Amino acid sequence: MASSDHRVVTRLAQVLDERGMTLTELSRRTGLTMANLSILKNNHARAIRFSTLTLVCEALDCRPGDLLDLDRA
């Protein structure tokens, strides 16, 4: 497996839906750019900083495990 290949995916879209929150609102609450959040939401991120994960978890009142999963396909 190449270093850029991974099977970690985010559940950000689902958690946002469960919270009735938009990406725009998440951006406003966290101070993170829409572009960066969109990359994360659409599973195009190759890495995530713990500081970013902390901001998102605090804004969504969730734990890191609620946002990340392993694609078993």
C-alpha positions in Angstrom: 0.0 0.0 0.0 1.5 3.4 -1.0 1.8 6.1 1.6 -1.0 8.1 0.0 -3.4 5.2 -0.1 -5.6 4.7 2.9 -9.1 3.5 3.7 -9.9 6.1 6.4 -13.1 7.9 5.5 -15.0 10.7 7.2 -18.6 10.6 8.3 -18.7 14.4 8.4 -21.7 14.6 6.0 -23.7 12.2 8.1 -22.9 13.9 11.4 -23.8 17.3 9.9 -27.1 15.9 8.7 -27.8 14.4 12.1 -27.1 17.8 13.7 -29.1 19.7 11.1 -26.0 21.8 10.5 -24.6 23.1 7.2 -21.0 23.2 6.2 -21.3 27.0 6.2 -22.4 27.0 9.8 -19.6 24.6 10.8 -17.1 26.9 9.1 -18.5 29.9 11.0 -18.3 28.0 14.4 -14.8 26.6 13.9 -13.1 29.3 11.9 -12.0 26.7 9.3 -12.4 27.5 5.7 -15.2 26.1 3.6 -12.6 24.7 1.2 -10.8 22.7 3.9 -14.1 21.5 5.4 -15.3 20.5 1.9 -12.1 18.5 1.3 -12.7 16.7 4.6 -16.4 16.1 4.0 -15.9 14.7 0.5 -13.1 12.4 1.6 -10.4 14.1 -0.4 -8.2 14.8 2.7 -5.0 12.9 3.0 -4.5 13.9 6.6 -6.2 15.9 9.4 -4.6 17.8 12.2 -5.6 17.0 15.7 -6.3 20.8 16.2 -8.8 20.6 13.2 -10.4 17.5 14.5 -10.8 19.1 18.0 -12.5 22.2 16.5 -14.9 20.1 14.5 -15.7 17.8 17.4 -16.3 20.7 19.7 -18.6 22.4 17.2 -20.5 19.2 16.5 -20.5 17.9 20.1 -19.1 14.6 19.1 -16.0 12.4 19.5 -13.3 11.8 16.8 -14.6 8.2 16.4 -18.0 9.7 15.4 -16.3 11.4 12.4 -13.9 8.8 11.2 -14.4 5.3 9.9 -12.5 2.6 8.0 -13.8 1.8 4.5 -13.8 -2.0 4.4 -14.5 -2.2 0.7 
